[in-house]
Amino acid sequence: MTPSASWSKAARPAVLGGFGLLAGVAGLVLFCFDPRQYHFYPLCFFHKTTGLLCPGCGALRGLHQLLHGHLAAAFRFNPMLVVSLPFLCWFGAKYWQQQARNQPLSLGLRPVWLWLALGAVLVVSVLRNLPSTSFAMLRP
Amino acid sequence: MVLAALSGQNQVMYKIIGADGREYGPITAEQLREWIAEGRANAQTRALAEGAAQWKPLTEYLEFAPALGRVPPQWPAPGPISITPTPRTNSLAMMGMLMGVLSITCGCCCYGLPFNLLGIIFSLVALAQIRNDAYPQEGRGLAIAGLVLSLLSLLLAVLFFAFGLALSTPDILRNIQRL
């Protein structure tokens, strides 16, 4: 085993613990303080400077709703977040398992799906910036 | 019963197909192990056991697993008998692309921060792996796309951070003067 590999193995619990703690604190803050009322959250500079909605706009408000169990409200703020979250959790768990078992990392996906995901993100991002009311559900 | 089957396997003759497309054998399992040890056959070499209907790569023959495991991985295997394995998609290239897509999506809230840096690292390592590996791997396009997306996200983050700072500088200065 190379030194870097053994180091990464030793540091793994610390790194995981650190990230877990950070995520926990962030989740708690997001649970307690609604981004619609409290403005200490980082602002989207893309939205501030261009006035356009970026793909992630509404994600914090959506996550706040999701933490309170309001799935429909979360979907209204950022549909992409709600749709992608189960997949991200699945890949995260898979990554963790592969790390723990010392297996080579693999997403277990055909590359086509990643291209489709990129395409979907781009299409939704364009659609949510169009003025038509039929795309209003894509806007926060 | 199992023992009988195991000892019986030693008598099975094998044929293999070399890189030149020619058939070699029939040979005994012992001889085939020697060929593996010499690097004349490898895990991807297609073989036909006596009495079997289908050609299969040597990895699928459990009786050769120890012999294949002992050989240091050398690609392409030296000697006259070797076959190029089917190309596989580099998994780090996939990770890089996933991070790239995430960094573009999260570009707004936290400057896409964990994802664009991870995407750059994953994609660069994947590109190096694909270039340096002697046997072909797929995923170059994925890695490049992941790299481009991550870099774009990082560039936008820096640009908008600087822009936002410049916009709010008068406010900050006014606050400082008020102090």
Interface residues (C-beta under 8 A of the other chain):
Chain A: Y41 P42 L43 C44 F45 F46 H47 K48 T49 C54 P55 G56 C57 A59 L60 M80 S84 L88 F91 P104 L105 S106 L107 L109 P111 L114 W115 A117 L118 V121
Chain B: T89 S91 L92 M94 M95 M97 L98 G100 V101 L102 I104 T105 C106 G107 C108 C109 C110 E138 G139 L142 A145 L149 L156 F160 F161 F163 G164 L167
